[in-house]
């Protein structure tokens, strides 16, 4: 199985100081991973904004992660109106789940609130 990472999975997998890092890092081992521009941008925005990380370090760690884990890229090529959110808090999650489905992937996330058959909740 190949997995599209969601933003939180990427953040937890990269930032060693994050409380979920150990779980994420263990799950990621040996997985066939993909990423899309929306997830990369979310990682950069949250890392530099919410977490207060410096932009150069945020970008460097992302590049190291992508290279070391041989992460493939997919395009954000699902029209927004083809995703199926029911409320505003679901917009990005359902878009990413629909995108994963379109590309024959599972969306890897720790978020148990996402209800979509293309989602694999990591525990």
C-alpha positions in Angstrom: 0.0 0.0 0.0 1.1 3.5 -0.8 0.2 6.4 1.6 -0.4 10.1 1.1 0.7 11.9 4.3 -1.5 14.5 5.9 0.0 17.6 7.4 0.0 16.5 11.0 1.5 13.1 10.1 4.3 15.0 8.3 4.9 17.4 11.2 5.0 14.6 13.7 7.3 12.5 11.6 9.8 15.3 11.1 9.9 17.3 14.3 11.7 15.3 17.0 10.4 17.5 19.8 6.7 16.8 18.9 4.9 14.6 21.4 3.7 12.3 18.5 7.1 12.0 16.9 8.0 8.5 18.3 4.7 7.0 17.1 4.8 8.7 13.7 8.5 7.8 13.2 7.8 4.2 14.0 4.8 3.9 11.7 6.6 5.6 8.8 9.5 3.1 8.8 9.5 1.1 5.5 6.3 2.7 4.2 5.8 3.7 0.6 5.0 7.4 0.9 3.6 10.2 -1.2 3.1 13.9 -0.6 1.4 16.7 -2.5 2.0 20.5 -2.6 -0.9 21.2 -0.2 0.6 19.1 2.5 4.1 20.6 2.0 2.7 24.1 2.3 0.7 23.1 5.4 3.8 21.7 7.0 5.8 24.8 6.2 3.0 27.2 7.4 2.4 25.3 10.7 6.1 24.7 11.4 7.1 28.3 10.9 3.9 29.9 12.4 2.5 27.7 15.1 5.7 25.9 16.1 7.9 29.0 15.5 10.6 27.1 13.6 12.9 29.1 11.4 12.1 28.9 7.7 15.5 27.6 6.5 15.4 24.8 9.1 11.8 23.9 8.3 12.6 23.7 4.6 15.9 21.8 5.1 14.2 19.1 7.4 11.4 18.7 4.8 13.9 18.1 2.0 15.9 15.6 4.2 12.7 13.7 5.1 11.6 13.5 1.4 15.0 12.4 0.2 15.8 9.9 2.9 12.3 8.3 2.7 12.2 8.4 -1.1 8.8 10.2 -0.9 7.1 10.5 -4.3 5.0 13.6 -5.2 1.5 13.7 -6.6 -0.3 16.8 -8.0 -3.2 18.5 -6.3 -5.3 17.6 -9.3 -8.6 16.9 -7.7 -11.1 19.7 -8.4 -12.2 21.2 -5.0 -15.9 20.6 -5.8 -15.2 16.9 -6.2 -14.3 16.5 -2.5 -17.1 15.8 0.0 -16.9 17.9 3.2 -20.0 18.5 5.1 -18.7 21.4 7.2 -15.8 23.9 7.0 -13.6 22.0 9.4 -13.6 19.0 7.0 -12.6 20.9 3.8 -8.8 20.1 3.8 -9.2 16.6 5.3 -11.8 15.5 2.7 -9.9 17.0 -0.1 -6.8 15.1 0.8 -8.8 11.9 1.3 -10.4 12.3 -2.1 -7.0 13.1 -3.6 -5.5 9.9 -2.1 -8.5 7.9 -3.4 -8.0 9.4 -6.9 -4.4 8.2 -7.0 -5.1 4.8 -5.5 -3.5 5.7 -2.1 -4.6 5.8 1.5 -4.4 9.1 3.5 -2.3 8.4 6.5 -3.4 10.4 9.6 -3.7 10.4 13.3 -7.0 12.2 13.1 -9.8 9.9 14.1 -12.5 12.5 13.1 -12.0 12.0 9.4 -14.7 9.8 8.0 -13.7 8.6 4.5 -13.0 5.2 3.2 -9.6 6.3 1.8 -8.3 7.2 5.2 -6.1 5.0 7.4 -6.0 6.2 11.0 -2.6 5.5 12.6 -2.8 4.5 16.2 
